[in-house]
Amino acid sequence: MRENGRRLKRLALAMVLPLAVAACSQSGEPKTAGETPPKEAGSAEKQGGPLTKFDPPITIRATMNETGKDTLAQGDTYENNVWTRGYEKELGIKVKYDWIVADANYNDKMNVTLASGDLPDLLKVSPVQFEQLQQAGMLEDLTEVYNTYASDLVKEFYAAENGAALKPVTKDGKIYAMVSYPGALDSSDMIWVRQDWLDKLGLGAPKSMQDVIKIAEAFTNNDPDGNGQKDTYGIQLNKDLPINAFLLGYHAYLETWFKDGSGKLVNGTVQPEVKKGLAELQRLYKAGAIDPEFGVKDFAKSMEAINAGKAGMFFLPQWAPFPVKEMIKKDKNVNWVPYPVQSIDDKPAKTQNHQTLAGVFAVRKGYEHPEALIKLLNFQAEKMFGESAKTERAGYLNGLTGTGWQNAVVSNLPANKNVKAMEEVVQALDSGDTSKLGLEAKLFYEDIQAYRKGDLDKWHMERIFGPLSSQAVIKHYRDNNLVVMNEFIYAPTKTMSSKQATLDKLRAETFLKIIYGDLPVDDFDKFVENWKKLGGDQITEEVNKTVQANK
């Protein structure tokens, strides 16, 4: 998904999760930024527990991306807001930003900073930048301070999914960074279908790929909008080819690394199952069941077509209700419903999940208070999800906007918390007993009740957290072991960094031409050969070496 999709995904995170909640070549000499004399790292006797205040106070240099004016309370700034004041008042930590830039420019600005050797104390970096810093010996080992200072709540967060979050930042048994890890389940693919069109045409819910294909053709040919014209199509795509949920029906896993029969990791993009799925997409395109102009439409343009009532099926993750919620406000009869991916044969279809790090937070080598990073994480977790959240959460979320969480200098959240909240919500909806609802689940429950009483602006909460929702689909995947995990969870390898863009372009161009019918389906085999020659084989070798080295 390109920029429009990324912005929309950030909007979804801002509205759901919080409400619910250049190479580094110059090492240089470590700089001292604290206001107190150097102290031995990891000294619990000197600095107390997880939220003990520094006395005297310390300063930590950091960097920040702009989060938007709506994330700040009136009169607040990025440098002076509820978070920075809370750090100073309760932890004795004064955050000083070396620079603050637009989110789109953050990575480039950090590359310049890393190349300069003048590093801030707290490093908010990408996985690639983390690897550069760690290999250059420029990061503090956080193992001891994590074990000593991390709160039980934070340790609980990092224990999820067998400790998957910290594996990419653990080298030779030592932890060199903390991460923000939302869990893998929310990356699950699913199929979104116009249920009102299904009902109008007398079609049942899809239970196989054959049903999905039949529905796509019916939405194209049987006038589901009832206007007497053949002006609809079954499937909406865009030029970025969000076809994962379709290909999963053929047991094809794009850009996912998994073990083959020999135990070696292979890339799903070049497996023969992909060819079968592309063949059917080509056939559906020729039959007019796919938007004929999808190849020149970006994400925003494709959503315009959906919102105009032109398509009855699309493929997006759990946050999909956000870009179509305005349809429901205009016409309450419109009804988008998510369904699990379906299989073309008797083998169950599975979703594919990717481990995504929303942030990597490290400490430069030589900073005298590496435990400050852990305390900042403890503070954020407590205000958002701990006992303090019951009375203080709203203030840290900037009241009704719910987006103030983005101004925390570091953050984390419970992995896969959304599916747990959905389970609580559905139980309360069924029983009428709200006494067991957690803080976030209670907010979701109230929004769903508001929707059911006529507030169409809350429809998206019903479709994300209600009984017939995206999180219910995710629960189905989880409970039935229908998840294929991407087993490469580390920073890009050397050849990935230099060749992946070329391979991605090759894949996009070839797949688009195959679906359009400009290339025969058998040209997929030529694509596989070229993929291997242009770096795919080398990347595969590096991926396997990396995984072996980190066992």
Salt bridges, closest charged atoms under 4 A:
GLU3 OE1 - ARG6 NH2 2.78
GLU3 OE2 - ARG7 NH1 3.52
GLU3 OE2 - ARG10 NH2 3.50
ASP76 OD1 - ARG85 NH1 3.06
GLU90 OE1 - LYS383 NZ 3.13
ASP98 OD2 - ARG61 NH2 2.62
ASP103 OD2 - ARG10 NH1 3.61
ASP118 OD1 - ARG61 NH2 3.32
ASP121 OD1 - ARG364 NE 2.86
GLU131 OE2 - LYS171 NZ 2.79
ASP196 OD2 - ARG194 NH2 2.67
GLU217 OE2 - ARG283 NH2 2.79
ASP231 OD2 - LYS310 NZ 3.65
ASP240 OD1 - ARG2 NE 2.76
GLU255 OE2 - ARG507 NE 2.93
GLU280 OE2 - ARG283 NH2 2.71
ASP291 OD2 - LYS297 NZ 2.83
GLU304 OE1 - LYS301 NZ 3.61
GLU326 OE2 - LYS329 NZ 3.58
ASP345 OD1 - HIS251 NE2 2.88
GLU371 OE2 - HIS369 ND1 3.17
GLU387 OE1 - LYS390 NZ 3.12
GLU392 OE1 - LYS383 NZ 2.96
GLU423 OE2 - LYS475 NZ 3.08
GLU423 OE2 - ARG478 NH2 2.72
GLU424 OE2 - LYS420 NZ 2.68
GLU440 OE2 - ARG393 NH2 2.91
GLU440 OE1 - LYS417 NZ 2.90
GLU446 OE2 - LYS442 NZ 2.50
ASP447 OD1 - LYS458 NZ 3.51
ASP457 OD1 - LYS325 NZ 3.77
ASP457 OD1 - LYS329 NZ 3.17
GLU462 OE1 - ARG452 NE 2.97
ASP479 OD2 - LYS475 NZ 2.72
ASP479 OD1 - ARG478 NE 2.86
GLU487 OE1 - LYS259 NZ 2.58
ASP504 OD1 - ARG507 NH2 3.60
ASP522 OD1 - LYS275 NZ 2.99
ASP523 OD1 - LYS526 NZ 3.84
ASP525 OD2 - LYS275 NZ 3.03
GLU541 OE2 - LYS545 NZ 3.15
